Amino acid sequence: MATKKETAEKDKTSSQETESAAKSKVKTKTQAAAKPKTDKKTAATKSKASQKKVVKSTSDKPADQKAVAPKATKAKKPSAAQIKTVSQHIESLSDSSRRHRQEAAHELADIAATAPEAFEGKVEDLIDALYRPEAQTRWEILSALANLSEKYGEEVVKAFDGAEASLFDESSSTVRLAAFLFLARYGSTSQKHSDAAWPLLNEAIQCYHGDAEYYDMLIGILAFAKSDISKETKKALKERFLFDSENASGYMKKFSAEIVAAVK
């Protein structure tokens, strides 16, 4: 019979493997989303096909990606089965089993990406799950809330305290990035929301500048910069990224320049 110590070690190993798998799964998504096109002023001997080929230097991107980017699937009307499933999974978020909570949070994140209407009256229950001890439950719920931001903005804003705690979580970079992407997504939904989200985003940009997850943070901020944000937030964004747009190198200079251009 396994001792308590052995059981605890197995749970810890399982949690680490789960976080590693989540990072690897999203790495492909973020790489595909951010690959720049080759310069069209190539030699005349190259074919049109080669001119359109997407090229991304591996040296421009940190090797260890840790993003948990919310899915951008087109929403559709939820079925009765989905609504029932959401209720069941939300109940499981309070289960005594860590594994059951993680599995429920993962399923809820998937449903939120495709059927946000199924969460009518359930947003506060999701927010409560941001205080679960395990990292995966929190990053999955943050992903779900990001996808619910546009439809339930006035309810989702109540998640800011939990998101701020996750944004500066010292134990999991995946949770930190999920919180950052949630705030960027929420801030993108209106000028009012951009003003609410920017102070935390700005603080995180300074804290994690150049870290492994910074590449994916810039992807989120670029989308934020291109959305309907306020003039004040645009000005602050420009001031924050102007230096890197002129003096940095690699992906930091590229994204910073695009962010500055987006808010002009």
Backbone as numpy.savetxt, mean C-alpha at the origin, in Angstrom:
# Nx Ny Nz CAx CAy CAz Cx Cy Cz
4.66 -35.13 22.32 3.80 -33.91 22.32 4.68 -32.67 22.32
4.38 -31.71 21.49 5.21 -30.49 21.36 5.07 -29.64 22.60
6.19 -29.09 23.06 6.18 -28.18 24.21 5.64 -26.83 23.78
5.31 -25.98 24.77 4.82 -24.63 24.44 5.86 -23.85 23.68
7.15 -24.07 24.07 8.23 -23.34 23.39 8.30 -23.72 21.94
8.19 -25.04 21.65 8.25 -25.50 20.25 7.08 -24.95 19.46
5.87 -24.92 20.08 4.68 -24.40 19.39 4.86 -22.93 19.05
5.41 -22.17 20.03 5.62 -20.74 19.80 6.60 -20.51 18.68
7.68 -21.36 18.65 8.68 -21.20 17.59 8.09 -21.50 16.23
7.20 -22.51 16.18 6.55 -22.84 14.90 5.66 -21.70 14.43
4.89 -21.07 15.37 4.01 -19.94 15.00 4.83 -18.78 14.48
6.01 -18.54 15.15 6.86 -17.42 14.72 7.40 -17.67 13.33
7.85 -18.92 13.09 8.38 -19.27 11.76 7.31 -19.14 10.69
6.08 -19.61 11.03 4.97 -19.53 10.07 4.66 -18.10 9.71
4.66 -17.19 10.74 4.37 -15.77 10.50 5.42 -15.14 9.62
6.72 -15.49 9.87 7.80 -14.92 9.06 7.70 -15.38 7.62
7.34 -16.67 7.42 7.21 -17.20 6.05 6.06 -16.53 5.33
4.95 -16.25 6.06 3.79 -15.60 5.46 4.14 -14.19 5.00
4.88 -13.43 5.83 5.25 -12.07 5.46 6.19 -12.08 4.28
7.11 -13.04 4.25 8.05 -13.15 3.13 7.31 -13.44 1.84
6.29 -14.33 1.92 5.51 -14.66 0.72 4.73 -13.46 0.22
4.20 -12.65 1.15 3.44 -11.46 0.77 4.33 -10.45 0.06
5.56 -10.29 0.56 6.49 -9.36 -0.09 6.81 -9.81 -1.50
7.05 -11.11 -1.69 7.41 -11.62 -3.01 6.25 -11.48 -3.98
5.03 -11.70 -3.50 3.84 -11.62 -4.36 3.65 -10.23 -4.91
3.89 -9.22 -4.08 3.66 -7.85 -4.50 4.82 -7.30 -5.29
6.01 -7.89 -5.15 7.19 -7.40 -5.86 6.95 -7.36 -7.36
6.33 -8.40 -7.89 6.06 -8.46 -9.32 5.12 -7.35 -9.75
4.09 -7.07 -8.90 3.11 -6.03 -9.23 3.78 -4.67 -9.29
4.59 -4.34 -8.27 5.18 -3.01 -8.24 6.23 -2.83 -9.33
6.94 -3.90 -9.67 7.92 -3.80 -10.75 7.22 -3.54 -12.08
6.10 -4.23 -12.30 5.38 -4.06 -13.57 4.76 -2.68 -13.66
4.29 -2.15 -12.50 3.61 -0.86 -12.52 4.55 0.31 -12.77
5.82 0.15 -12.43 6.72 1.30 -12.47 7.82 1.26 -13.50
7.81 0.26 -14.38 8.88 0.17 -15.37 8.82 1.31 -16.39
9.89 2.05 -16.57 9.89 3.13 -17.57 10.10 2.59 -18.97
9.62 3.35 -19.95 9.83 2.96 -21.35 11.20 3.45 -21.82
11.74 2.79 -22.81 13.04 3.19 -23.35 12.90 4.48 -24.12
13.97 5.21 -24.23 14.00 6.46 -24.99 13.68 6.19 -26.44
12.72 6.93 -27.00 12.30 6.71 -28.39 13.34 7.23 -29.39
14.34 8.01 -28.90 15.39 8.51 -29.79 16.52 7.50 -29.89
16.19 6.28 -30.17 17.20 5.24 -30.34 17.69 5.23 -31.77
18.73 4.46 -32.01 19.32 4.40 -33.36 18.30 3.95 -34.39
18.42 4.49 -35.60 17.46 4.18 -36.66 17.47 2.72 -37.05
18.52 2.03 -36.74 18.62 0.62 -37.12 17.73 -0.27 -36.25
17.29 0.26 -35.10 16.43 -0.55 -34.25 15.02 -0.59 -34.82
14.36 -1.70 -34.66 12.99 -1.87 -35.16 12.01 -1.16 -34.26
10.78 -0.95 -34.74 9.74 -0.31 -33.94 9.43 -1.15 -32.72
9.48 -2.43 -32.89 9.19 -3.31 -31.76 10.19 -3.13 -30.65
11.48 -2.99 -31.01 12.50 -2.83 -29.99 12.42 -1.46 -29.33
11.92 -0.45 -30.07 11.76 0.88 -29.50 10.69 0.90 -28.43
9.67 0.04 -28.56 8.57 0.00 -27.61 8.84 -0.93 -26.44
9.93 -1.64 -26.48 10.22 -2.63 -25.46 10.46 -1.94 -24.12
9.91 -2.48 -23.05 10.06 -1.90 -21.73 11.35 -2.38 -21.12
12.15 -1.43 -20.60 13.43 -1.77 -20.02 13.50 -1.20 -18.62
13.96 -1.99 -17.67 14.12 -1.49 -16.30 15.43 -1.99 -15.74
16.31 -1.08 -15.38 17.60 -1.45 -14.82 17.42 -1.97 -13.41
17.96 -3.15 -13.16 17.82 -3.73 -11.84 18.56 -2.93 -10.79
19.53 -2.13 -11.21 20.28 -1.33 -10.25 19.48 -0.15 -9.75
18.40 0.22 -10.45 17.58 1.36 -10.06 16.62 1.01 -8.94
16.39 -0.26 -8.70 15.35 -0.68 -7.79 15.92 -1.51 -6.66
15.56 -1.21 -5.43 16.05 -2.02 -4.33 15.66 -3.47 -4.52
16.53 -4.38 -4.12 16.28 -5.80 -4.32 15.15 -6.31 -3.45
15.01 -5.76 -2.25 14.03 -6.29 -1.32 12.78 -5.43 -1.31
11.78 -5.83 -2.08 10.54 -5.07 -2.12 9.60 -5.56 -1.05
8.87 -4.62 -0.40 8.03 -5.01 0.72 6.65 -4.37 0.61
6.19 -4.14 -0.59 4.92 -3.44 -0.74 3.74 -4.37 -0.58
2.67 -3.79 -0.12 1.41 -4.50 -0.10 0.42 -3.57 -0.78
0.60 -3.38 -2.04 -0.18 -2.40 -2.78 -1.62 -2.84 -2.90
-2.59 -1.96 -2.59 -3.99 -2.30 -2.74 -4.32 -2.61 -4.19
-5.20 -3.55 -4.41 -5.58 -3.93 -5.76 -6.51 -2.88 -6.35
-6.40 -2.65 -7.66 -7.21 -1.63 -8.33 -8.23 -2.27 -9.25
-8.87 -3.33 -8.77 -9.85 -4.02 -9.57 -11.15 -3.22 -9.62
-11.81 -3.23 -10.76 -13.06 -2.49 -10.91 -14.13 -3.05 -10.00
-14.79 -2.18 -9.24 -15.81 -2.61 -8.30 -17.09 -3.03 -9.01
-17.81 -3.99 -8.41 -19.08 -4.40 -8.94 -20.04 -4.68 -7.80
-21.32 -4.74 -8.08 -22.33 -4.93 -7.06 -22.11 -6.27 -6.37
-22.13 -6.26 -5.02 -21.87 -7.51 -4.30 -23.06 -8.45 -4.35
-22.78 -9.71 -4.28 -23.84 -10.71 -4.23 -24.23 -10.94 -2.78
-25.37 -11.60 -2.58 -25.81 -11.91 -1.22 -24.79 -12.80 -0.52
-24.18 -13.67 -1.31 -23.17 -14.57 -0.75 -21.94 -13.80 -0.27
-21.53 -12.77 -1.03 -20.39 -11.96 -0.63 -20.67 -11.20 0.66
-21.87 -10.64 0.77 -22.24 -9.90 1.97 -22.21 -10.81 3.18
-22.73 -12.02 3.01 -22.72 -13.00 4.10 -21.30 -13.40 4.45
-20.47 -13.58 3.41 -19.07 -13.97 3.64 -18.32 -12.88 4.39
-18.56 -11.62 4.04 -17.92 -10.51 4.72 -18.26 -10.54 6.21
-19.52 -10.75 6.52 -19.94 -10.80 7.92 -19.26 -11.93 8.67
-19.13 -13.07 8.01 -18.49 -14.22 8.64 -17.00 -13.97 8.90
-16.34 -13.38 7.90 -14.91 -13.10 8.05 -14.66 -12.02 9.10
-15.52 -11.02 9.15 -15.36 -9.97 10.16 -15.50 -10.56 11.56
-16.41 -11.50 11.71 -16.54 -12.18 13.00 -15.26 -12.95 13.34
-14.63 -13.52 12.31 -13.40 -14.28 12.53 -12.22 -13.40 12.91
-12.32 -12.10 12.66 -11.24 -11.19 13.04 -11.07 -11.13 14.56
-12.09 -11.59 15.29 -12.02 -11.62 16.75 -11.77 -13.03 17.27
-11.46 -13.94 16.37 -11.19 -15.32 16.76 -9.94 -15.39 17.65
-9.89 -16.38 18.51 -8.72 -16.53 19.39 -7.50 -17.05 18.65
-7.73 -17.61 17.44 -6.62 -18.15 16.65 -6.00 -17.09 15.76
-4.69 -16.90 15.89 -3.98 -15.95 15.04 -4.14 -16.32 13.57
-4.00 -17.59 13.25 -4.09 -18.03 11.87 -5.47 -17.75 11.28
-6.51 -17.98 12.05 -7.87 -17.71 11.56 -8.07 -16.22 11.31
-7.51 -15.39 12.18 -7.63 -13.94 11.98 -6.91 -13.51 10.71
-5.74 -14.05 10.49 -4.97 -13.70 9.28 -5.70 -14.13 8.02
-6.23 -15.33 8.03 -6.94 -15.84 6.85 -8.18 -15.00 6.56
-8.91 -14.63 7.62 -10.11 -13.82 7.45 -9.75 -12.44 6.89
-8.68 -11.84 7.41 -8.24 -10.51 6.94 -7.84 -10.57 5.46
-7.17 -11.64 5.07 -6.76 -11.79 3.66 -7.98 -11.86 2.75
-8.98 -12.64 3.14 -10.20 -12.77 2.32 -10.94 -11.43 2.25
-10.99 -10.70 3.34 -11.66 -9.41 3.35 -10.96 -8.40 2.44
-9.63 -8.45 2.40 -8.88 -7.56 1.52 -9.21 -7.85 0.06
-9.34 -9.12 -0.28 -9.69 -9.50 -1.65 -11.09 -9.02 -2.03
-12.04 -9.19 -1.13 -13.43 -8.78 -1.41 -13.52 -7.26 -1.51
-12.81 -6.54 -0.66 -12.85 -5.07 -0.67 -12.37 -4.52 -2.01
-11.48 -5.25 -2.68 -10.95 -4.78 -3.96 -11.98 -4.88 -5.07
-12.92 -5.79 -4.95 -13.87 -6.02 -6.04 -15.32 -5.66 -5.69
-15.67 -5.69 -4.42 -17.05 -5.43 -4.02 -17.11 -4.60 -2.74
-16.68 -3.33 -2.81 -16.67 -2.50 -1.60 -18.06 -2.30 -0.99
-19.10 -2.40 -1.82 -20.47 -2.22 -1.30 -20.84 -3.29 -0.28
-20.13 -4.40 -0.31 -20.42 -5.49 0.63 -20.02 -5.13 2.06
-19.33 -3.99 2.23 -18.86 -3.59 3.56 -19.72 -2.50 4.18
-20.90 -2.30 3.64 -21.82 -1.31 4.19 -22.05 -1.61 5.67
-21.75 -0.62 6.53 -21.95 -0.79 7.96 -20.90 -1.64 8.65
-19.83 -2.02 7.94 -18.82 -2.92 8.50 -17.44 -2.27 8.67
-17.31 -1.03 8.25 -15.99 -0.38 8.25 -15.40 -0.28 9.65
-16.21 0.06 10.63 -15.69 0.19 11.99 -15.16 -1.13 12.53
-15.76 -2.23 12.11 -15.28 -3.54 12.53 -13.90 -3.82 11.95
-13.67 -3.34 10.72 -12.35 -3.49 10.12 -11.32 -2.66 10.87
-11.70 -1.45 11.20 -10.78 -0.55 11.90 -10.34 -1.15 13.23
-11.25 -1.81 13.91 -10.92 -2.43 15.18 -9.82 -3.48 15.03
-9.78 -4.13 13.86 -8.79 -5.18 13.62 -7.38 -4.63 13.42
-7.22 -3.31 13.30 -5.89 -2.72 13.17 -5.10 -2.82 14.47
-5.76 -3.27 15.52 -5.09 -3.39 16.82 -4.81 -4.85 17.19
-4.88 -5.74 16.20 -4.50 -7.13 16.46 -2.97 -7.22 16.53
-2.44 -8.13 17.33 -0.99 -8.18 17.53 -0.19 -8.65 16.32
-0.75 -9.51 15.50 0.02 -10.06 14.37 0.04 -9.10 13.19
1.19 -9.06 12.52 1.41 -8.10 11.42 0.49 -8.37 10.23
0.32 -9.62 9.84 -0.43 -9.88 8.62 -1.87 -9.40 8.69
-2.53 -9.63 9.82 -3.91 -9.16 9.95 -3.97 -7.66 9.72
-3.02 -6.92 10.27 -3.03 -5.47 10.14 -2.74 -5.02 8.71
-1.76 -5.65 8.04 -1.48 -5.17 6.68 -2.60 -5.54 5.71
-3.28 -6.67 5.93 -4.40 -7.05 5.07 -5.58 -6.08 5.27
-5.83 -5.72 6.52 -6.93 -4.80 6.82 -6.64 -3.40 6.27
-5.40 -2.97 6.36 -5.02 -1.67 5.78 -5.23 -1.67 4.26
-4.93 -2.79 3.63 -5.16 -2.92 2.19 -6.65 -2.84 1.89
-7.46 -3.51 2.71 -8.92 -3.46 2.52 -9.43 -2.03 2.69
-8.98 -1.35 3.73 -9.43 0.02 3.99 -9.02 0.97 2.87
-7.86 0.73 2.28 -7.43 1.56 1.15 -8.43 1.46 0.02
-8.90 0.25 -0.25 -9.86 0.05 -1.32 -11.26 0.55 -0.98
-11.52 0.77 0.30 -12.83 1.28 0.73 -12.83 2.79 0.91
-11.67 3.42 0.73 -11.53 4.85 1.00 -12.45 5.74 0.17
-12.57 5.43 -1.10 -13.38 6.28 -1.97 -14.85 6.23 -1.61
-15.36 5.06 -1.30 -16.79 4.91 -1.03 -17.15 5.28 0.40
-16.25 5.00 1.34 -16.56 5.20 2.76 -15.57 6.15 3.41
-15.23 7.22 2.72 -14.21 8.14 3.20 -14.43 8.68 4.60
-15.66 9.06 4.92 -15.94 9.66 6.22 -15.86 8.64 7.35
-16.01 7.37 7.03 -15.86 6.32 8.03 -14.41 5.86 8.13
-13.76 5.76 6.99 -12.39 5.28 6.95 -11.43 6.22 7.67
-11.75 7.51 7.73 -10.87 8.47 8.40 -10.66 8.08 9.87
-11.58 7.33 10.43 -11.46 6.90 11.82 -10.33 5.89 12.00
-9.79 5.41 10.88 -8.69 4.44 10.94 -7.33 5.13 11.11
-7.31 6.46 11.14 -6.03 7.17 11.15 -5.15 6.83 12.35
-5.75 6.68 13.52 -4.94 6.37 14.70 -4.26 5.01 14.55
-5.04 4.02 14.10 -4.47 2.70 13.89 -3.45 2.69 12.77
-3.73 3.46 11.72 -2.80 3.53 10.59 -1.50 4.21 11.01
-1.60 5.24 11.84 -0.39 5.93 12.31 0.48 5.00 13.14
-0.15 4.19 13.99 0.61 3.23 14.79 1.33 2.23 13.90
0.64 1.78 12.85 1.25 0.82 11.92 2.32 1.47 11.06
2.14 2.75 10.77 3.10 3.48 9.93 4.48 3.52 10.57
4.52 3.48 11.88 5.80 3.54 12.58 6.05 2.27 13.39
5.47 1.18 12.92 5.68 -0.13 13.55 7.13 -0.57 13.32
7.84 -0.84 14.37 9.26 -1.19 14.26 9.48 -2.66 13.91
8.42 -3.48 13.99 8.61 -4.91 13.79 8.36 -5.39 12.37
7.66 -4.60 11.55 7.30 -5.07 10.21 7.31 -3.94 9.18
8.20 -4.03 8.23 8.24 -3.03 7.16 7.02 -3.18 6.25
6.47 -4.40 6.16 5.28 -4.62 5.33 4.10 -3.86 5.90
3.95 -3.89 7.21 2.87 -3.15 7.86 3.07 -1.65 7.67
4.31 -1.19 7.81 4.59 0.24 7.63 4.20 0.70 6.22
4.58 -0.09 5.24 4.28 0.29 3.86 2.79 0.23 3.58
2.11 -0.78 4.12 0.66 -0.90 3.93 -0.05 0.32 4.50
0.41 0.79 5.66 -0.18 1.99 6.27 0.06 3.21 5.39
1.27 3.32 4.85 1.61 4.46 3.99 0.72 4.46 2.74
0.58 3.30 2.10 -0.23 3.21 0.89 -1.71 3.46 1.18
-2.16 3.06 2.35 -3.54 3.36 2.75 -3.74 4.86 2.85
-2.83 5.55 3.52 -2.95 7.00 3.68 -2.88 7.73 2.34
-2.00 7.25 1.45 -1.89 7.87 0.12 -3.18 7.65 -0.67
-3.74 6.47 -0.58 -4.98 6.17 -1.29 -6.14 6.99 -0.74
-6.23 7.07 0.58 -7.28 7.88 1.20 -7.13 9.34 0.82
-5.90 9.85 0.87 -5.66 11.24 0.54 -5.96 11.59 -0.91
-5.96 10.58 -1.75 -6.23 10.80 -3.18 -7.71 11.00 -3.49
-8.58 10.74 -2.53 -10.01 10.76 -2.82 -10.64 12.16 -2.83
-9.98 13.15 -2.21 -10.51 14.51 -2.24 -9.45 15.49 -1.73
-9.65 16.75 -1.98 -8.71 17.76 -1.50 -8.70 17.81 0.03
-9.86 17.68 0.62 -9.96 17.67 2.08 -9.18 16.50 2.66
-9.33 15.34 2.04 -8.64 14.15 2.53 -7.12 14.24 2.31
-6.73 14.91 1.23 -5.29 15.06 0.97 -4.63 15.89 2.08
-5.33 16.92 2.55 -4.79 17.74 3.63 -4.70 16.95 4.94
-5.65 16.02 5.14 -5.65 15.21 6.36 -4.52 14.18 6.34
-4.26 13.61 5.16 -3.28 12.54 5.05 -1.84 13.04 4.93
-1.64 14.22 4.37 -0.29 14.68 4.04 0.67 14.76 5.23
0.28 15.27 6.40 1.25 15.37 7.49 1.89 14.02 7.85
1.09 12.96 7.89 1.63 11.63 8.19 2.48 11.10 7.04
2.03 11.33 5.82 2.81 10.91 4.66 4.16 11.62 4.63
4.14 12.89 4.90 5.37 13.69 4.89 6.36 13.19 5.94
5.85 12.88 7.13 6.72 12.38 8.20 7.33 11.03 7.81
6.51 10.17 7.21 7.01 8.85 6.82 8.05 8.95 5.71
7.84 9.88 4.77 8.80 10.07 3.68 10.17 10.44 4.25
10.19 11.26 5.26 11.45 11.66 5.88 12.07 10.52 6.69
11.23 9.74 7.36 11.73 8.64 8.19 12.33 7.50 7.37
11.68 7.18 6.24 12.07 5.99 5.48 12.75 6.31 4.15
13.20 7.53 4.01 13.88 7.95 2.79 15.05 7.03 2.48
15.01 6.39 1.32 16.10 5.52 0.90 16.02 4.10 1.43
15.06 3.79 2.30 14.92 2.42 2.81 14.40 1.49 1.71
14.41 0.21 2.00 14.00 -0.78 0.98 12.58 -0.56 0.49
11.68 -0.13 1.37 10.29 0.08 0.96 10.04 1.44 0.31
11.08 2.28 0.24 10.89 3.64 -0.27 10.48 3.65 -1.74
10.95 2.69 -2.50 10.58 2.61 -3.92 9.06 2.53 -4.06
8.44 1.65 -3.30 6.99 1.47 -3.39 6.23 2.64 -2.77
6.85 3.29 -1.80 6.25 4.49 -1.24 6.15 5.58 -2.32
7.18 5.69 -3.13 7.18 6.68 -4.20 6.11 6.39 -5.25
5.86 5.11 -5.50 4.79 4.75 -6.44 3.45 5.25 -5.90
3.24 5.04 -4.60 2.00 5.52 -3.97 1.89 7.03 -3.97
3.01 7.70 -3.72 3.00 9.17 -3.68 2.79 9.77 -5.08
3.33 9.11 -6.10 3.13 9.61 -7.46 1.65 9.56 -7.82
0.98 8.48 -7.48 -0.47 8.38 -7.73 -1.21 9.45 -6.93
-0.77 9.69 -5.71 -1.35 10.72 -4.85 -1.16 12.09 -5.50
0.02 12.37 -6.02 0.32 13.66 -6.64 -0.53 13.91 -7.88
-0.89 12.85 -8.59 -1.67 12.98 -9.82 -3.18 13.05 -9.57
-3.60 12.91 -8.32 -5.02 12.92 -8.00 -5.51 14.33 -7.66
-6.74 14.43 -7.22 -7.35 15.73 -6.92 -6.98 16.18 -5.50
-5.74 16.59 -5.33 -5.29 17.05 -4.01 -5.33 18.57 -3.96
-5.26 19.12 -2.75 -5.38 20.57 -2.58 -4.14 21.31 -3.05
-4.27 22.61 -3.26 -3.15 23.44 -3.69 -2.06 23.46 -2.61
-2.49 23.48 -1.34 -1.53 23.50 -0.24 -0.69 22.21 -0.22
-1.38 21.09 -0.46 -0.66 19.81 -0.46 0.25 19.70 -1.68
-0.19 20.22 -2.81 0.66 20.23 -4.00 1.94 21.02 -3.75
1.79 22.17 -3.11 2.94 23.01 -2.81 3.91 22.30 -1.88
3.35 21.64 -0.87 4.18 20.91 0.09 4.90 19.73 -0.57
4.21 19.05 -1.47 4.81 17.93 -2.21 5.99 18.40 -3.05
5.79 19.53 -3.74 6.86 20.06 -4.58 8.09 20.40 -3.75
7.85 21.04 -2.61 8.97 21.41 -1.74 9.69 20.18 -1.20
8.93 19.14 -0.90 9.53 17.93 -0.34 10.39 17.18 -1.35
9.98 17.17 -2.63 10.67 16.34 -3.62 11.56 17.11 -4.60
11.57 18.43 -4.50 12.36 19.23 -5.43 13.85 18.90 -5.34
14.37 18.78 -4.15 15.80 18.51 -3.98 16.18 17.18 -4.62
15.44 16.12 -4.34 15.75 14.81 -4.92 15.57 14.80 -6.43
14.64 15.59 -6.93 14.41 15.62 -8.37 15.60 16.21 -9.12
16.40 16.99 -8.41 17.57 17.64 -9.03 18.90 17.01 -8.62
18.93 16.40 -7.44 20.22 15.95 -6.91 20.35 14.46 -6.63
19.26 13.76 -6.58 19.32 12.32 -6.29 19.74 11.56 -7.55
19.74 10.24 -7.47 20.07 9.42 -8.64 19.13 8.23 -8.70
19.18 7.53 -9.82 18.39 6.32 -9.97 16.89 6.53 -9.82
16.23 5.55 -9.21 14.77 5.60 -9.11 14.30 6.80 -8.27
15.09 7.23 -7.28 14.67 8.35 -6.44 14.58 9.64 -7.25
15.55 9.87 -8.10 15.51 11.07 -8.94 14.38 11.00 -9.94
14.19 9.82 -10.54 13.15 9.64 -11.56 11.76 9.91 -10.98
11.44 9.24 -9.88 10.12 9.41 -9.29 9.93 10.80 -8.73
10.97 11.35 -8.10 10.86 12.70 -7.53 10.56 13.72 -8.63
11.23 13.59 -9.77 11.00 14.50 -10.88 9.56 14.37 -11.41
9.06 13.15 -11.46 7.68 12.94 -11.92 6.67 13.52 -10.93
6.96 13.40 -9.65 6.07 13.96 -8.63 6.04 15.47 -8.72
7.21 16.10 -8.85 7.29 17.56 -8.98 6.54 18.03 -10.23
6.70 17.31 -11.33 6.02 17.67 -12.56 4.50 17.53 -12.43
4.07 16.54 -11.65 2.62 16.28 -11.50 1.91 17.36 -10.70
2.64 18.07 -9.84 1.98 19.07 -8.98 2.23 20.51 -9.44
2.83 20.71 -10.60 3.06 22.06 -11.11 1.76 22.71 -11.54
